[in-house]
């Protein structure tokens, strides 16, 4: 509520010389490399300077520091709609989310919301046990808790993935999300932006999350916290609108044209250097490999792994250090699963060949409070010095729903490698005769073209485009 938000000063109103504490600076500097490793690294493109300028402008409104130079703002090379901030003045937003944003004020609203969580010290107030319990719900791309919802499975999946950095971006309580919303609105007004940008941004986030789920692009439980149904999206949008009115600001500054000009050409969806997802198939042109997931399952591409989830189990594709010994490789993966001091008995790995690729595999059972689960590791040798593997968690004793996926792994042909193309944001000007439907046909997708276009541009389906209006397309290039 606005009353609770008032406990955190807005720097431009406080008049105090404030700076980020040395302890927080040290913590942020320690965690920053983990964030970069977990979320694709920095997106070093011309858009990064623009994002940094806006992020610093809004961050100083938080009361954490009066100096813009105290804030490190990073545009991440990630295909997931996300944003977050950590203590020490570190603010992050993904290039994917900048593609959904429609103006500078909305960009500021997203980063202001995340800085608000830090200013209100929400992460330090969050109970660690609650963090583990929400991992499966709020970060479904990690696969944690999707099978049984048990803490043991969540911990097992965390050990597979090394999710230390993820603990900073777990969900907050409803009251904390509301407080961050309120703070973000106040920061917008203090920085001279139209404070209603927060409500329009929240509406776009909710619409994108709903579209992603309809198109099967992500597990239903993996929507970002600020776009989830907790709190309810519609009521949250309306609440943000009321908070904007309560600021008394009459600013209408959105800087749409400047934002779209800066955004033009930004990479969208998967970076081919990290592999791409097309429907149920994953292709990695640099590694020259591809595989397909089962019908009814979804996958999410990360910097270090691909996560697969569905009602019948969960899995992950990644790599590990390979010395040339496949049995040792399998053992190392199981040891990572077991964690330091733990042990999983998996027996002697079996060997086979799939599509000409040497394969080793083993299955073990892991105990949970809900019973046992089968843990399967399937490793593929792609040469003298490289190997890759799947880890799957499935109900004990049943047939593994991922068997077809294991069998689908193969090397890409030269033609297939050359056929992998990146997608980018293209900003175009509406001409006479253009419509949402005609422009949507230029979108680089085989499904949901019109819905994607409308959501991307926050364009109501029943509102015609205006000649001269600038809109975003996602095209190959």
Buried (B, 14 or more C-beta within 10 A) or exposed (E): EBEBBEEBBBBBEEEEEBEBEEEBBEBBEEBBEBBBBBBBBBBEBEBBEBBBEBBBBBBBBBBBBBBBEBBBBBBBBBBBBBBBBBBBBBBBBBBBBBBBBBBBBBBBBBBBBBBBBBBBEBBEEBEEEEBBBBBBBBBBBBBBBBBBBBBBBBBBBBBBBBBEBBBBBBBBBEEBBBBBBBBBBBBBBBBBBBBBBBBBBBBBBBBBBBBBBEBBBBBEBBBBBBBBEBBEBEEBBBBBBEBBEBBEBEBEBBBBEEBBEBBBBBBBBBBBEBBBBBEBEBBBBEBBBBBBBBEEBBBBBBBEBBBBBBEBBBBBBBBEEBEEEBEEBBBBBBBBBBBEEEEBEBEEBEEEEBEEBBBBBBBBBBEBEEEEBBBBBBBBBBEEEEBBBBBBBBBBEEEBBBEEBBBBBBBBEEEBBEEBEBBBBBBBEBEEEBEBEBBBEEBBBEEBBBBBBBBBBBBEEEEEBEEEBBBBBBBEE
